Structures are given as C-alpha cells and as structure tokens.
Amino acid sequence: MLYWTLVFLVIALVAGLFGFGGIASASAGIAKILFAIFIVLFLVSLIFGVVRGA
C-alpha cells in the first residue's frame, strides 16, 4: 500500500510540474488517503505484535 501512495505522489508531482492542477490535486488527495490507511494498519499490526509477544 505504501508503494501505491508513492506512485500517486509521483503522479501528483509530475502533473503539478506540467500545470495540470486538477489531476495533481486528485492524485495528492489519493496519496494522502492511502498514506493514512497505511499508518493505521501499521499501528494496528504493531499493537497486535506487542500484545501477542507479551
């Protein structure tokens, strides 16, 4: 999932560089959402790992 976040971030940067504002903002929004989901899943797996190990 982090891979897709980086892909959409690169798409947003390239689109912003060429002046495609709508595509850049949409890709940046998708990247933000995917990154937030990635962080939540990472924290949940970290908590379950600590609980299971204890």
C-alpha positions in Angstrom: 0.0 0.0 0.0 2.9 2.3 0.7 4.0 1.6 -2.9 0.7 3.0 -4.3 1.0 6.0 -2.1 4.4 6.8 -3.6 3.0 6.2 -7.1 0.2 8.7 -6.6 2.6 11.1 -5.0 4.9 11.0 -8.0 1.9 11.4 -10.4 0.8 14.4 -8.4 4.3 16.0 -8.6 4.7 15.4 -12.3 1.2 16.7 -13.0 1.8 19.7 -10.9 5.1 20.3 -12.7 3.3 20.4 -16.0 0.4 22.5 -14.8 -2.4 20.0 -14.6 -3.9 21.3 -11.3 -6.9 19.1 -11.2 -5.0 15.9 -11.8 -2.3 16.9 -9.3 -4.8 17.7 -6.5 -6.7 14.5 -7.1 -3.5 12.4 -7.1 -2.3 14.1 -4.0 -5.6 13.5 -2.3 -5.5 9.8 -3.1 -1.9 9.6 -1.8 -2.9 11.3 1.5 -5.7 8.8 2.0 -3.6 5.8 1.2 -0.8 7.0 3.5 -3.3 7.5 6.3 -4.7 4.0 5.8 -1.1 2.6 5.7 -0.3 4.3 9.0 -3.4 3.0 10.7 -2.7 -0.6 9.5 0.9 -0.3 10.6 -0.1 0.9 14.1 -2.7 -1.9 14.5 -0.2 -4.5 13.4 2.4 -3.1 15.8 0.0 -3.2 18.7 -1.1 -6.7 17.9 2.6 -7.7 17.7 3.4 -6.3 21.1 0.3 -7.8 22.7 1.0 -11.2 21.2 4.7 -11.1 22.2 3.9 -10.2 25.8 
